[in-house]
């Protein structure tokens, strides 16, 4: 069994993310998580979604998300996003738990999970995880299957 690669990324909030109460609007929380996963591919492997689609013919589509809003993110600041692929269900669905928190005080703003289906970009159908993708997500190459 392979060990998941835990990834942490610091993301700045933007003025346009704020609501009239000076809180980050809830819709931006998942945006922070998705962007941190894209930075993970760029930072660790120098590859983006476009290159994965072009070279491997694969795409990742969010199919489900669950999020708990534990406390508001206030104002212009930096938040830490931590995520990893917990398991690969049915060989085609990446289950990615996440946490958004403040590094200095350790306060957790949000936590949850996003499921991504692995899709063949030519057919539009789900497809099993490949060795190449497995090696991008897990330290030893083995994914947890359920």
Backbone torsions as a table, in degrees:
resi	resn	phi	psi	omega
1	UNK	NA	135.9	-178.3
2	UNK	-87.6	152.5	178.0
3	UNK	-92.0	129.6	178.3
4	UNK	-65.0	150.7	176.9
5	UNK	-94.3	113.4	177.8
6	UNK	-79.5	129.9	-178.8
7	UNK	-123.1	131.7	176.2
8	UNK	-119.7	137.5	-179.6
9	UNK	-142.8	136.8	178.1
10	UNK	-92.7	125.5	-176.7
11	UNK	-122.8	132.6	176.5
12	UNK	-80.9	140.1	169.4
13	UNK	-78.4	157.4	-178.3
14	UNK	-120.5	155.6	177.8
15	UNK	-54.1	-40.3	-178.2
16	UNK	-69.6	-12.1	177.2
17	UNK	-80.9	-15.9	-171.3
18	UNK	-85.5	146.7	173.8
19	UNK	-96.8	-174.5	-176.5
20	UNK	-69.1	-9.9	177.3
21	UNK	-97.5	7.4	-178.0
22	UNK	67.3	27.0	174.6
23	UNK	-107.1	150.3	171.7
24	UNK	-67.5	127.0	178.8
25	UNK	-62.3	140.8	-174.6
26	UNK	-54.9	-30.9	-176.6
27	UNK	-65.8	-18.1	-177.3
28	UNK	-85.0	-16.6	-178.2
29	UNK	-58.9	-49.1	179.5
30	UNK	-66.7	-33.0	175.9
31	UNK	-59.8	-41.3	178.3
32	UNK	-62.2	-41.6	-179.3
33	UNK	-66.8	-47.9	-179.3
34	UNK	-59.8	-45.2	179.8
35	UNK	-64.2	-36.7	178.2
36	UNK	-64.7	-34.4	177.2
37	UNK	-67.9	-36.6	177.0
38	UNK	-66.5	-41.7	177.1
39	UNK	-63.8	-34.1	176.9
40	UNK	-57.2	-48.4	-179.8
41	UNK	-63.4	-41.8	-179.8
42	UNK	-67.9	-49.3	-175.8
43	UNK	-65.5	-45.0	-173.1
44	UNK	-86.5	-32.8	-172.5
45	UNK	-126.9	-1.3	-178.7
46	UNK	53.3	42.6	178.7
47	UNK	-139.3	143.8	178.9
48	UNK	-117.3	178.8	-179.0
49	UNK	-62.5	-36.3	179.5
50	UNK	-61.7	-44.7	179.7
51	UNK	-65.8	-37.9	177.4
52	UNK	-64.5	-42.1	178.6
53	UNK	-65.4	-42.1	-178.2
54	UNK	-70.7	-46.0	-173.4
55	UNK	-86.7	-36.8	-176.7
56	UNK	-106.4	-12.1	-179.3
57	UNK	71.2	26.2	-176.0
58	UNK	-119.2	149.5	173.5
59	UNK	-133.5	164.7	179.6
60	UNK	-124.7	121.2	-178.1
61	UNK	-118.1	126.1	176.6
62	UNK	-66.3	127.6	-178.6
63	UNK	-115.0	-18.3	-179.9
64	UNK	-162.1	145.9	174.1
65	UNK	-143.0	148.0	176.6
66	UNK	-135.9	130.1	-176.9
67	UNK	-141.0	138.3	174.4
68	UNK	-112.1	124.9	176.7
69	UNK	-94.5	107.5	-173.6
70	UNK	-93.2	-32.9	176.0
71	UNK	-161.4	153.6	-177.1
72	UNK	-74.0	147.9	168.9
73	UNK	-90.2	125.3	-174.5
74	UNK	-109.1	132.5	169.7
75	UNK	66.2	-169.6	179.2
76	UNK	-81.4	118.0	-175.9
77	UNK	-158.4	-173.5	171.7
78	UNK	-115.9	137.7	173.8
79	UNK	-120.6	152.6	176.4
80	UNK	-98.1	136.9	175.1
81	UNK	-118.1	127.3	179.3
82	UNK	-120.0	130.8	179.7
83	UNK	-154.2	165.0	177.5
84	UNK	-164.5	162.9	174.0
85	UNK	-88.3	111.9	-177.6
86	UNK	-74.1	-41.6	-179.5
87	UNK	-161.2	165.1	173.0
88	UNK	-115.4	107.8	-177.4
89	UNK	-86.4	135.6	178.5
90	UNK	52.1	26.3	-179.9
91	UNK	63.9	2.0	-174.2
92	UNK	-128.8	-9.3	-175.4
93	UNK	-122.6	121.3	176.7
94	UNK	-88.0	123.5	178.2
95	UNK	-102.0	114.4	-170.5
96	UNK	-118.7	98.2	173.4
97	UNK	-73.7	151.8	179.4
98	UNK	-145.2	162.5	174.8
99	UNK	-143.0	136.3	173.9
100	UNK	-113.8	124.7	-173.4
101	UNK	-148.5	169.5	175.5
102	UNK	-98.9	119.8	-173.1
103	UNK	-63.2	-46.8	-174.0
104	UNK	-62.7	-46.4	-175.6
105	UNK	-100.3	-7.0	178.8
106	UNK	71.8	12.4	-179.6
107	UNK	-74.1	132.6	178.5
108	UNK	-95.1	125.0	178.7
109	UNK	-87.9	-37.9	-173.3
110	UNK	-158.5	153.3	172.5
111	UNK	-150.2	157.2	-179.2
112	UNK	174.3	-155.5	-179.3
113	UNK	-152.6	142.6	172.7
114	UNK	-120.9	134.6	174.6
115	UNK	-102.6	132.5	177.4
116	UNK	-119.9	128.4	173.3
117	UNK	-86.2	141.2	173.9
118	UNK	-88.8	124.6	-171.8
119	UNK	-126.6	137.5	171.4
120	UNK	-73.7	118.0	-174.2
121	UNK	-67.7	-22.6	179.0
122	UNK	-77.2	-41.4	-176.6
123	UNK	-95.4	-25.4	-175.8
124	UNK	81.5	4.0	-179.3
125	UNK	-98.8	153.3	176.0
126	UNK	-63.7	152.2	-177.9
127	UNK	-143.8	150.5	-179.8
128	UNK	-64.2	152.4	177.4
129	UNK	-59.2	138.7	178.3
130	UNK	-95.0	164.3	176.3
131	UNK	-60.3	-37.2	-179.3
132	UNK	-62.7	-44.9	179.4
133	UNK	-70.4	-41.2	177.3
134	UNK	-54.7	-43.0	-179.4
135	UNK	-70.1	-21.5	176.3
136	UNK	-79.3	-23.2	-171.5
137	UNK	-107.1	-22.8	-175.6
138	UNK	-128.6	145.0	-177.2
139	UNK	-65.3	-37.8	-175.7
140	UNK	-108.1	2.3	176.5
141	UNK	90.4	-10.0	179.3
142	UNK	-99.4	133.1	177.2
143	UNK	-100.3	148.9	173.4
144	UNK	-75.0	123.1	178.1
145	UNK	-108.1	143.3	177.7
146	UNK	-136.6	NA	NA
